[in-house]
Amino acid sequence: MSENITNADIENVNDETKSAIYSSSFVMDKELFYDFSSVSYNRTKKIILVFLCFAIFVCLEVIIVGNVGNYDIVIAYSLAISFIMSVTYFNTARTIDKNYKRNLISFGKDPEAKEELFEDKIISSAEGAKREFFYHQVTKFFETKQFILLHLQYHMYIAINKNTLNADIDEVKAFLVEKCALVKKRKFMNCANDRKISLVLLIALIVFSVAASVVNLILKTHNIQILR
């Protein structure tokens, strides 16, 4: 799983499976991979939302102030922002698809994964290859429909399958909140619907940009006629 492997390769990890407090094992098939990748849309959603608010602010300011010279700029900016955000959204989708296909090529099949939570560390396994992590490396908590995700550096994640956990989900969450002391927001950010939300925001941005362009053209034409 290219998105939940970090550069912290640890050799000769001891087999402490029997002493793990919590564990989760699963096969990362296409459905699970796409659910896991919902977290990739979290940043996309925030970026589109920021630019939507920016576009609305700039357009309203120009319309209220009535500066004829800024109409062309608003139209250009609105359309450019819509294009850039569209590229951002579809690039995210394309990257997720490429990462899944890369996994199939790397492992020759949907890989088997296992996450084990110990008192002092986390052991992550994929097709027999083990990595060892520590709770102080976790910087954020995320959650999808199928996974609890622990964010590490370089946008890497440890994926814990909620359906195969050997304990209650809320119990495991409480354990992680207690152990991961460096996480600033002590809650799990739900990104299960971030792909849909990103798409809705993108459509809203495009519709607003087109509408703003039409309104600005009308106002520009009207002001030019008045000036004549």
C-alpha positions as CSV (number, residue, x, y, z in Angstrom):
1,M,0.0,0.0,0.0
2,S,1.9,2.9,-1.3
3,E,0.1,5.5,0.9
4,N,0.6,3.7,4.3
5,I,4.3,2.8,4.0
6,T,6.9,5.2,5.3
7,N,10.7,5.4,5.0
8,A,11.0,4.0,8.5
9,D,12.1,0.5,7.5
10,I,13.0,-1.5,10.6
11,E,15.0,-4.7,10.3
12,N,14.5,-7.8,12.4
13,V,11.2,-6.7,14.0
14,N,10.5,-9.2,16.8
15,D,7.4,-11.3,16.5
16,E,5.2,-10.0,19.3
17,T,1.8,-10.9,17.8
18,K,0.7,-12.6,21.0
19,S,1.2,-9.5,23.1
20,A,-0.6,-7.1,20.8
21,I,-3.4,-5.2,22.6
22,Y,-5.4,-4.6,19.5
23,S,-5.0,-6.0,16.0
24,S,-6.7,-5.7,12.6
25,S,-6.0,-7.8,9.4
26,F,-7.5,-7.4,6.0
27,V,-6.9,-7.7,2.2
28,M,-6.6,-4.3,0.6
29,D,-8.8,-4.9,-2.4
30,K,-10.0,-2.2,-4.8
31,E,-13.1,-1.3,-2.7
32,L,-11.1,-0.9,0.5
33,F,-8.3,0.9,-1.3
34,Y,-10.7,3.5,-2.6
35,D,-12.3,3.9,0.8
36,F,-8.9,4.3,2.4
37,S,-8.0,6.9,-0.3
38,S,-11.0,9.1,0.7
39,V,-8.5,10.9,3.0
40,S,-6.7,12.2,-0.1
41,Y,-9.8,14.3,-0.9
42,N,-9.6,16.0,2.5
43,R,-6.9,18.5,1.3
44,T,-8.7,18.8,-2.1
45,K,-11.9,19.7,-0.3
46,K,-10.2,22.4,1.8
47,I,-8.4,23.9,-1.2
48,I,-11.5,24.1,-3.3
49,L,-13.5,25.7,-0.4
50,V,-10.8,28.3,0.2
51,F,-10.8,29.3,-3.5
52,L,-14.6,29.3,-3.7
53,C,-14.7,31.7,-0.7
54,F,-12.0,33.8,-2.4
55,A,-13.8,34.0,-5.7
56,I,-17.0,35.0,-4.0
57,F,-15.3,37.7,-2.0
58,V,-13.5,39.2,-5.0
59,C,-16.5,39.2,-7.2
60,L,-18.8,40.8,-4.6
61,E,-16.2,43.4,-3.8
62,V,-15.9,44.4,-7.5
63,I,-19.6,44.4,-8.0
64,I,-20.2,46.5,-4.8
65,V,-17.4,49.0,-5.5
66,G,-18.3,49.1,-9.2
67,N,-14.8,49.5,-10.5
68,V,-15.2,49.0,-14.3
69,G,-11.5,48.3,-14.7
70,N,-11.6,45.2,-12.6
71,Y,-14.4,43.3,-14.4
72,D,-12.1,41.6,-16.9
73,I,-9.8,40.6,-14.1
74,V,-12.6,39.0,-12.1
75,I,-13.8,37.1,-15.2
76,A,-10.3,35.9,-15.9
77,Y,-9.6,34.9,-12.3
78,S,-13.0,33.1,-11.8
79,L,-12.5,31.0,-14.9
80,A,-8.8,30.3,-14.1
81,I,-9.6,29.3,-10.6
82,S,-12.4,26.9,-11.8
83,F,-10.0,25.3,-14.3
84,I,-7.2,24.9,-11.7
85,M,-9.5,23.4,-9.1
86,S,-11.0,21.0,-11.7
87,V,-7.5,19.8,-12.6
88,T,-6.8,19.4,-8.8
89,Y,-9.9,17.3,-8.3
90,F,-9.4,15.0,-11.3
91,N,-5.7,14.7,-10.6
92,T,-6.5,13.4,-7.1
93,A,-8.8,10.8,-8.6
94,R,-6.2,9.8,-11.2
95,T,-3.5,9.5,-8.6
96,I,-5.6,7.2,-6.5
97,D,-6.3,5.0,-9.5
98,K,-2.6,4.9,-10.4
99,N,-1.6,4.0,-6.8
100,Y,-4.0,1.0,-6.7
101,K,-2.7,-0.3,-10.1
102,R,0.9,0.2,-8.7
103,N,0.0,-2.0,-5.7
104,L,-1.3,-4.7,-8.0
105,I,2.0,-4.6,-10.0
106,S,4.2,-4.5,-6.9
107,F,2.5,-7.4,-5.0
108,G,0.9,-9.3,-7.9
109,K,-2.4,-9.3,-6.1
110,D,-4.4,-7.3,-3.6
111,P,-2.0,-7.3,-0.6
112,E,-2.8,-8.8,2.8
113,A,-2.2,-6.3,5.6
114,K,-2.1,-6.4,9.4
115,E,-1.9,-3.7,12.0
116,E,-0.9,-4.5,15.6
117,L,-1.2,-2.0,18.4
118,F,1.2,-2.7,21.3
119,E,1.6,-0.7,24.5
120,D,4.6,1.2,23.1
121,K,4.5,0.8,19.4
122,I,2.7,-0.2,16.2
123,I,3.7,-3.0,13.9
124,S,2.4,-2.7,10.3
125,S,2.7,-5.7,8.0
126,A,2.0,-6.1,4.3
127,E,2.6,-9.4,2.6
128,G,5.1,-10.4,5.3
129,A,7.1,-7.2,5.3
130,K,7.0,-5.5,8.7
131,R,7.5,-1.9,9.7
132,E,7.7,-0.6,13.2
133,F,6.3,2.8,14.3
134,F,5.8,4.7,17.5
135,Y,2.9,6.7,18.7
136,H,4.8,9.9,18.9
137,Q,5.1,9.7,15.1
138,V,1.3,10.1,14.6
139,T,0.3,13.7,13.9
140,K,-3.4,13.4,12.9
141,F,-6.4,11.1,13.2
142,F,-8.8,10.4,10.3
143,E,-11.7,8.1,9.7
144,T,-13.4,6.6,6.7
145,K,-16.3,4.2,6.4
146,Q,-13.9,1.2,6.7
147,F,-10.8,2.6,8.4
148,I,-9.2,4.4,11.3
149,L,-6.3,6.2,9.8
150,L,-3.2,7.4,11.6
151,H,-1.4,10.2,9.8
152,L,2.4,10.1,9.7
153,Q,5.0,12.4,8.0
154,Y,5.0,12.9,4.3
155,H,1.2,12.2,4.1
156,M,1.6,8.5,5.0
157,Y,-1.0,6.6,6.9
158,I,-1.4,3.5,9.1
159,A,-4.8,2.0,8.1
160,I,-6.7,0.1,10.8
161,N,-9.7,-1.8,9.4
162,K,-12.7,-1.2,11.7
163,N,-14.5,-4.3,10.6
164,T,-11.7,-6.7,11.6
165,L,-10.7,-5.1,14.9
166,N,-10.5,-7.5,17.8
167,A,-12.1,-4.8,20.1
168,D,-14.7,-2.1,20.2
169,I,-13.9,0.8,17.8
170,D,-14.5,3.5,20.5
171,E,-12.2,1.6,22.9
172,V,-9.4,1.6,20.3
173,K,-10.0,5.3,19.5
174,A,-9.7,6.2,23.2
175,F,-6.5,4.1,23.4
176,L,-5.0,6.0,20.4
177,V,-6.0,9.4,21.7
178,E,-4.3,8.6,25.0
179,K,-1.1,7.2,23.3
180,C,-0.6,9.8,20.5
181,A,0.2,12.7,22.7
182,L,1.5,14.9,19.8
183,V,-1.8,15.0,17.9
184,K,-3.1,18.6,18.3
185,K,-6.8,17.9,17.4
186,R,-7.8,15.1,19.7
187,K,-10.5,13.8,17.5
188,F,-10.9,11.7,14.4
189,M,-11.7,13.8,11.3
190,N,-14.3,12.0,9.2
191,C,-13.4,12.1,5.5
192,A,-15.7,9.3,4.3
193,N,-17.7,11.7,2.2
194,D,-14.9,14.1,1.2
195,R,-14.9,13.0,-2.4
196,K,-18.5,13.9,-2.8
197,I,-18.1,17.1,-0.9
198,S,-15.2,18.1,-3.0
199,L,-17.2,17.4,-6.2
200,V,-20.1,19.5,-4.9
201,L,-17.8,22.4,-4.0
202,L,-16.2,22.1,-7.4
203,I,-19.5,22.3,-9.2
204,A,-20.5,25.2,-7.0
205,L,-17.3,27.0,-7.8
206,I,-17.8,26.4,-11.6
207,V,-21.4,27.6,-11.5
208,F,-20.5,30.6,-9.5
209,S,-17.6,31.5,-11.8
210,V,-19.8,31.3,-14.9
211,A,-22.5,33.3,-13.2
212,A,-20.1,35.9,-12.0
213,S,-18.6,36.2,-15.4
214,V,-22.0,36.8,-17.0
215,V,-22.9,39.3,-14.3
216,N,-19.6,41.1,-14.7
217,L,-20.0,41.3,-18.5
218,I,-23.5,42.7,-18.1
219,L,-22.2,45.3,-15.6
220,K,-19.3,46.2,-17.7
221,T,-21.5,46.7,-20.8
222,H,-23.9,48.8,-18.7
223,N,-21.2,51.0,-17.3
224,I,-19.6,51.5,-20.7
225,Q,-22.9,52.7,-22.1
226,I,-23.3,55.1,-19.2
227,L,-19.9,56.5,-19.7
228,R,-20.7,57.1,-23.4
